[in-house]
Amino acid sequence: MLQILDSTLREGEQTPGVYFSPETKLLIAQLLDRIGIDIIEVGNPAVDPEICEAVALVSNAGLNAKIGAHSLCRIDHVQKALDCKIDFLGIFLSVANHRLERDYQITIENAIEQVVEVIGYAKAQNPNLLIRYTPEDTTRTSIEQVIEVASAAVQAGADIISIADTTGYATPFKNDRSYSYFVKTLKEKLAGQQLYPKIAVHCHNDRGLALANALDAYQAGADIIDVTVMGLGERAGIVDLATLLVNLGEMVESELPWEFNYLKDLYHIVSEYSHISIPPILPIMGKNAFTHYAGVHVKAIAKDPMLYQSLALASLTNKNNLALGMQSGRASVELALEQIGQEGVTNNRVLMNCILNEVKVLAKRGTGIDIDNELPHIVNQCFAFDNCE
């Protein structure tokens, strides 16, 4: 069964300006746990004592999800993570030639020795610890080197190998850069050595392909997919949690294990504490995701919402909305009037023409019309005008 790893508290906190206190991380983790997230990555304890505090706090909260920490491939950093009593440890070290030569200034052999030593140390301290090894920048690393280091990591005790598209380089449209290629090749080559780790994927969105790459990886047999709320993360972020879950809902044959009704609270809390607004056009959770505007659209969805949307809302927390503005027609205004309890006005043709005209005039200011607060004033204004006539 596919597992979801949420990294909002680690990767998400690498979004410039984002900070979550330990108490906030616990609140977010609790909601993620209620949704049914399998692994919650809380942060890198070696970065700051407060992150260490947060990891320990969430680890001791009695959640169903496995609670994880992130770590450089160094024994001292790993020990800080282990001290937090975690269930899951992610260790990363790139074996791409450009990183080995220009950054680490070590050989591939040196890198593999380091990976084996650190994973072996972590496993010896806690044999039940779930360990993920990530050859960072996997998709720009030769597949031979990925296989070589992954094999050594698994034999040293790693349970998961993560294919990290660290720079958003992967694309499903080029074979040797696709997640399908990396997932299938890695599984096949490791199985040939009688090694069967779970394969995770961490897809960055630099080219806007993170979701497509994640779904490509799932179809190829990936076992774990990393996500964050709103796709937060370095640069353009990674895969958005809600968008992935909804798309997987059409691909997973078994009964869905996720509780969608907690998504709205989760997104609002993350937005509040990250000080990043939920983009209105964000699929699924954006305020415009199920809002209809153009007159022909509104008229049609009044009969059947599925005439102008492909997603059923039964399992989601959003509801259909309508917007008023330059694109609105009489049907839009009628539905909006019903929404504010003024449906009796719809039989007055003169008033309806006045209201529609005022809506279009007001829309030219370039901001949306608040149906609950502004439409009543428009109606009163048109009533007064009609009485004066």
Disulfide bonds with the S-S distance in Angstrom:
Cys354-Cys382 2.32
